[in-house]
């Protein structure tokens, strides 16, 4: 799964790379399956989606395991 990430999320991206995700910094010209962001939702919306769309994942407060689960499910559910 190709995932773009916002600047400042490099450590989370590194952990997700170790879990098997193909991580790229936001702004690269690739068709992404998902975009991780915390504050740049406008920039996330400008990313090029893959053939089946792209999940926009607000990574605020998520650890690598939580982010990986949301990416695999292609859904973000509220954490209570």
MMTF fields as JSON, N, C-alpha, C and O atoms, coordinates in Angstrom:
{
  "mmtfVersion": "1.0.0",
  "mmtfProducer": "UNKNOWN",
  "numBonds": 319,
  "numAtoms": 320,
  "numGroups": 80,
  "numChains": 1,
  "numModels": 1,
  "chainsPerModel": [1],
  "groupsPerChain": [80],
  "chainIdList": ["A"],
  "bondAtomList": [4, 2, 8, 6, 12, 10, 16, 14, 20, 18, 24, 22, 28, 26, 32, 30, 36, 34, 40, 38, 44, 42, 48, 46, 52, 50, 56, 54, 60, 58, 64, 62, 68, 66, 72, 70, 76, 74, 80, 78, 84, 82, 88, 86, 92, 90, 96, 94, 100, 98, 104, 102, 108, 106, 112, 110, 116, 114, 120, 118, 124, 122, 128, 126, 132, 130, 136, 134, 140, 138, 144, 142, 148, 146, 152, 150, 156, 154, 160, 158, 164, 162, 168, 166, 172, 170, 176, 174, 180, 178, 184, 182, 188, 186, 192, 190, 196, 194, 200, 198, 204, 202, 208, 206, 212, 210, 216, 214, 220, 218, 224, 222, 228, 226, 232, 230, 236, 234, 240, 238, 244, 242, 248, 246, 252, 250, 256, 254, 260, 258, 264, 262, 268, 266, 272, 270, 276, 274, 280, 278, 284, 282, 288, 286, 292, 290, 296, 294, 300, 298, 304, 302, 308, 306, 312, 310, 316, 314],
  "bondOrderList": [1, 1, 1, 1, 1, 1, 1, 1, 1, 1, 1, 1, 1, 1, 1, 1, 1, 1, 1, 1, 1, 1, 1, 1, 1, 1, 1, 1, 1, 1, 1, 1, 1, 1, 1, 1, 1, 1, 1, 1, 1, 1, 1, 1, 1, 1, 1, 1, 1, 1, 1, 1, 1, 1, 1, 1, 1, 1, 1, 1, 1, 1, 1, 1, 1, 1, 1, 1, 1, 1, 1, 1, 1, 1, 1, 1, 1, 1, 1],
  "groupList": [{"groupName": "UNK", "atomNameList": ["N", "CA", "C", "O"], "elementList": ["N", "C", "C", "O"], "formalChargeList": [0, 0, 0, 0], "bondAtomList": [1, 0, 2, 1, 3, 2], "bondOrderList": [1, 1, 2], "singleLetterCode": "X", "chemCompType": "L-PEPTIDE LINKING"}],
  "groupTypeList": [0, 0, 0, 0, 0, 0, 0, 0, 0, 0, 0, 0, 0, 0, 0, 0, 0, 0, 0, 0, 0, 0, 0, 0, 0, 0, 0, 0, 0, 0, 0, 0, 0, 0, 0, 0, 0, 0, 0, 0, 0, 0, 0, 0, 0, 0, 0, 0, 0, 0, 0, 0, 0, 0, 0, 0, 0, 0, 0, 0, 0, 0, 0, 0, 0, 0, 0, 0, 0, 0, 0, 0, 0, 0, 0, 0, 0, 0, 0, 0],
  "groupIdList": [1, 2, 3, 4, 5, 6, 7, 8, 9, 10, 11, 12, 13, 14, 15, 16, 17, 18, 19, 20, 21, 22, 23, 24, 25, 26, 27, 28, 29, 30, 31, 32, 33, 34, 35, 36, 37, 38, 39, 40, 41, 42, 43, 44, 45, 46, 47, 48, 49, 50, 51, 52, 53, 54, 55, 56, 57, 58, 59, 60, 61, 62, 63, 64, 65, 66, 67, 68, 69, 70, 71, 72, 73, 74, 75, 76, 77, 78, 79, 80],
  "secStructList": [7, 3, 3, 3, 3, 7, 6, 6, 7, 2, 2, 2, 2, 2, 2, 2, 2, 2, 6, 6, 7, 3, 3, 3, 3, 6, 6, 7, 7, 1, 7, 5, 1, 3, 3, 3, 3, 1, 1, 7, 2, 2, 2, 2, 2, 6, 1, 7, 5, 5, 6, 6, 5, 7, 3, 3, 3, 3, 7, 6, 6, 7, 7, 2, 2, 2, 2, 2, 2, 2, 2, 2, 2, 6, 7, 7, 7, 7, 7, 7],
  "xCoordList": [0.842, 0.0, 0.893, 1.792, 0.643, 1.415, 0.751, -0.429, 1.541, 1.014, 1.882, 3.106, 1.238, 1.924, 1.806, 0.805, 2.816, 2.753, 3.213, 4.091, 2.608, 2.913, 4.248, 4.662, 4.909, 6.146, 5.876, 4.841, 6.794, 6.629, 6.164, 6.118, 5.825, 5.375, 6.389, 6.038, 7.644, 8.687, 8.882, 9.105, 8.802, 9.003, 7.851, 8.076, 6.634, 5.486, 5.642, 5.367, 6.08, 6.297, 7.361, 7.224, 8.406, 9.451, 8.918, 9.252, 8.089, 7.503, 6.556, 6.513, 5.804, 4.891, 5.65, 5.191, 6.803, 7.643, 8.073, 8.071, 8.438, 8.839, 7.69, 7.917, 6.447, 5.265, 4.833, 3.83, 5.605, 5.334, 4.638, 4.307, 4.405, 3.776, 4.838, 5.958, 4.485, 5.38, 5.107, 4.104, 5.992, 5.777, 6.533, 7.673, 5.883, 6.468, 6.071, 4.95, 6.98, 6.607, 5.531, 5.505, 4.646, 3.595, 4.236, 5.228, 3.678, 4.23, 4.861, 5.042, 5.202, 5.719, 4.587, 3.429, 4.926, 3.932, 3.676, 4.094, 2.98, 2.619, 1.118, 0.515, 0.528, -0.867, -0.911, -0.459, -1.452, -1.439, -2.731, -3.811, -2.596, -3.745, -4.254, -5.411, -3.364, -3.733, -2.801, -1.689, -3.299, -2.515, -2.63, -3.735, -1.488, -1.446, -1.199, -0.296, -1.991, -1.809, -2.166, -2.793, -1.764, -2.195, -2.804, -3.728, -2.289, -2.803, -2.978, -3.693, -2.369, -2.418, -3.492, -3.193, -4.749, -5.819, -5.967, -6.273, -5.758, -5.855, -4.813, -5.11, -3.607, -2.543, -2.813, -2.503, -3.387, -3.748, -4.789, -4.731, -5.739, -6.785, -6.235, -6.853, -5.084, -4.481, -3.618, -3.102, -3.453, -2.655, -3.377, -4.604, -2.596, -3.154, -3.609, -2.79, -4.932, -5.417, -5.127, -4.954, -5.079, -4.915, -6.208, -7.183, -6.221, -7.374, -8.639, -9.746, -8.489, -9.643, -9.833, -10.477, -9.28, -9.376, -8.269, -7.424, -8.283, -7.259, -7.915, -8.769, -7.507, -7.963, -7.209, -5.979, -7.929, -7.3, -7.353, -8.431, -6.192, -6.106, -5.496, -4.325, -6.305, -5.808, -5.014, -5.584, -3.708, -2.817, -2.594, -1.795, -3.282, -3.12, -3.456, -4.559, -2.507, -2.723, -2.66, -2.874, -2.374, -2.302, -0.87, 0.08, -0.724, 0.583, 0.66, -0.311, 1.793, 1.993, 1.004, 0.493, 0.727, -0.199, -1.611, -2.294, -2.046, -3.375, -3.468, -4.463, -2.421, -2.405, -2.406, -3.111, -1.632, -1.576, -2.934, -3.358, -3.615, -4.938, -5.916, -6.679, -5.896, -6.78, -6.442, -7.346, -5.162, -4.762, -5.224, -5.707, -5.08, -5.484, -7.003, -7.49, -7.738, -9.2, -9.738, -10.893, -8.874, -9.267, -10.405, -11.327, -10.312, -11.315, -10.706, -9.89, -11.117, -10.676, -11.893, -12.871, -11.832, -12.946, -12.552, -11.375, -13.512, -13.189, -12.571, -12.971, -11.619, -10.997, -11.616, -11.576, -12.175, -12.843, -12.03, -12.436],
  "yCoordList": [-1.168, 0.0, 1.238, 1.361, 2.149, 3.385, 4.462, 4.77, 5.03, 6.003, 7.257, 7.181, 8.407, 9.686, 10.166, 9.895, 10.873, 11.401, 12.842, 13.253, 13.591, 15.004, 15.173, 14.322, 16.28, 16.622, 16.618, 17.109, 16.072, 15.975, 14.593, 14.312, 13.747, 12.398, 11.343, 10.184, 11.754, 10.85, 9.649, 8.538, 9.845, 8.707, 7.711, 6.501, 8.202, 7.315, 6.607, 5.412, 7.332, 6.736, 5.64, 4.6, 5.867, 4.853, 3.58, 2.475, 3.741, 2.577, 1.837, 0.607, 2.583, 1.947, 1.257, 0.243, 1.798, 1.144, -0.23, -1.203, -0.305, -1.575, -2.574, -3.782, -2.07, -2.934, -3.319, -4.009, -2.863, -3.282, -2.268, -2.587, -1.054, -0.026, 0.72, 0.922, 1.119, 1.884, 3.371, 3.913, 4.015, 5.385, 6.386, 6.141, 7.52, 8.593, 9.932, 10.076, 10.919, 12.239, 12.873, 12.68, 13.631, 14.329, 15.269, 15.93, 15.326, 16.167, 15.356, 15.862, 14.088, 13.232, 12.937, 12.809, 12.832, 12.623, 11.133, 10.547, 10.527, 9.11, 8.987, 9.865, 7.91, 7.623, 6.906, 5.768, 7.576, 7.063, 6.337, 6.696, 5.311, 4.599, 5.271, 5.103, 6.04, 6.733, 7.93, 7.978, 8.895, 10.086, 10.312, 10.441, 10.36, 10.664, 12.153, 12.714, 12.791, 14.218, 14.511, 13.693, 15.684, 16.159, 17.551, 17.892, 18.347, 19.716, 20.183, 21.157, 19.543, 19.995, 19.255, 18.575, 19.393, 18.673, 19.166, 18.373, 20.441, 20.973, 20.315, 19.914, 20.209, 19.574, 18.082, 17.519, 17.456, 16.037, 15.843, 14.87, 16.763, 16.675, 16.855, 16.417, 17.493, 17.729, 16.566, 16.591, 15.553, 14.388, 13.591, 13.615, 12.889, 12.085, 10.736, 9.962, 10.445, 9.168, 8.011, 8.199, 6.821, 5.611, 5.266, 6.014, 4.149, 3.733, 3.545, 3.732, 3.18, 2.942, 4.067, 3.872, 5.244, 6.369, 6.331, 5.436, 7.311, 7.387, 7.699, 8.58, 6.97, 7.218, 8.419, 8.447, 9.414, 10.536, 10.206, 10.136, 10.005, 9.543, 10.628, 10.976, 11.161, 12.139, 11.367, 10.619, 11.551, 10.761, 11.365, 10.837, 12.459, 13.072, 12.072, 11.525, 11.838, 10.964, 9.477, 8.67, 9.095, 7.672, 7.168, 7.857, 5.964, 5.333, 4.498, 4.423, 3.882, 3.143, 1.984, 1.75, 1.263, 0.131, 0.597, -0.044, 1.701, 2.235, 2.723, 2.483, 3.41, 3.895, 2.723, 2.761, 1.694, 0.514, -0.168, -0.598, -0.271, -0.889, -0.086, -0.666, 1.238, 2.085, 1.972, 1.941, 1.911, 1.772, 0.441, 0.392, -0.622, -1.943, -2.039, -2.679, -1.407, -1.431, -0.411, -0.481, 0.546, 1.68, 2.462, 2.927, 2.592, 3.341, 3.797, 3.101, 4.975, 5.49, 5.573, 6.246, 4.891, 4.928, 5.744, 5.795, 6.375, 7.173, 6.311, 5.165, 6.865, 6.177, 6.73, 7.937, 5.869, 6.319, 5.979, 6.281],
  "zCoordList": [0.0, 0.0, 0.0, 0.832, -0.93, -1.034, -0.185, -0.354, 0.741, 1.689, 1.66, 1.775, 1.505, 1.616, 3.054, 3.717, 3.542, 4.903, 4.936, 4.178, 5.821, 6.003, 6.713, 7.499, 6.423, 7.118, 8.618, 9.071, 9.373, 10.816, 11.272, 12.47, 10.328, 10.652, 10.228, 10.009, 10.113, 9.632, 10.559, 10.078, 11.87, 12.777, 12.65, 12.676, 12.514, 12.288, 10.95, 10.844, 9.933, 8.608, 8.678, 8.033, 9.448, 9.606, 10.238, 9.81, 11.256, 11.917, 10.97, 10.969, 10.172, 9.22, 8.089, 7.564, 7.711, 6.709, 7.211, 6.457, 8.482, 9.075, 9.107, 9.172, 9.061, 9.064, 7.649, 7.464, 6.644, 5.279, 4.39, 3.248, 4.876, 4.059, 3.248, 3.717, 2.052, 1.184, 1.446, 0.982, 2.182, 2.64, 1.764, 1.37, 1.462, 0.664, 1.279, 1.765, 1.264, 1.769, 0.894, -0.322, 1.535, 0.811, -0.195, 0.108, -1.374, -2.426, -3.542, -4.649, -3.263, -4.333, -5.312, -4.915, -6.568, -7.614, -7.814, -8.812, -6.846, -6.947, -6.689, -6.071, -7.157, -6.86, -5.514, -5.388, -4.526, -3.16, -2.816, -3.285, -1.988, -1.457, -0.18, 0.204, 0.476, 1.7, 1.901, 1.376, 2.684, 3.015, 4.514, 5.043, 5.203, 6.63, 6.811, 6.191, 7.65, 7.904, 9.348, 10.022, 9.82, 11.13, 11.015, 11.754, 10.094, 9.985, 8.544, 8.311, 7.594, 6.196, 5.405, 4.424, 5.842, 5.154, 3.714, 2.823, 3.477, 2.105, 1.212, 0.087, 1.715, 0.938, 0.742, -0.307, 1.753, 1.64, 0.55, -0.202, 0.461, -0.555, -1.966, -2.936, -2.08, -3.388, -3.856, -4.974, -3.021, -3.395, -4.472, -4.567, -5.28, -6.37, -5.815, -5.319, -5.898, -5.368, -6.311, -7.515, -5.75, -6.539, -7.253, -7.176, -7.941, -8.739, -7.902, -8.407, -6.643, -5.771, -4.767, -3.736, -5.053, -4.128, -3.1, -3.106, -2.219, -1.172, 0.166, 0.263, 1.187, 2.541, 3.084, 3.04, 3.598, 4.286, 5.768, 6.359, 6.361, 7.744, 8.62, 8.47, 9.539, 10.51, 11.556, 12.351, 11.552, 12.398, 13.781, 14.554, 14.112, 15.434, 16.524, 16.561, 17.407, 18.544, 18.257, 19.162, 17.026, 16.686, 16.828, 16.456, 17.367, 17.345, 16.067, 15.313, 15.828, 14.575, 14.434, 13.339, 15.507, 15.438, 15.087, 14.288, 15.675, 15.38, 13.939, 13.255, 13.485, 12.106, 11.127, 10.119, 11.411, 10.542, 10.473, 9.4, 11.599, 11.617, 10.753, 9.981, 10.878, 10.076, 8.593, 7.758, 8.256, 6.859, 6.278, 5.147, 7.033, 6.543, 6.372, 5.439, 7.268, 7.184, 6.188, 5.768, 5.816, 4.972, 5.617, 4.947, 6.932, 7.693, 9.005, 9.609, 9.429, 10.722, 11.614, 11.287, 12.736, 13.671, 14.889, 15.246, 15.526, 16.715, 17.821, 18.027, 18.507, 19.644, 20.923, 21.164, 21.725, 22.959, 24.167, 25.289]
}
